[in-house]
């Protein structure tokens, strides 16, 4: 079995960002290339994890992340 994710460097890590899809603002905690497939065929996407003011993290597409 292969890994289900791999960390990806990003220029906004540990910086304040906004998810343009949801409007949530917080700190970019990680960007990962993640296998989101529920079947035997791998499907990899880059996801950004943002920690909001509540302390909970949300995931969104990397393309939805912008600096605040």
Secondary structure, DSSP 8 states (H G I E B T S, - for coil): ---SEEE---TTTTSEEEETTT--EEEEEEEEEEE--SSSS--EEEEEEEEETTS-EEEEEGGGEEE-
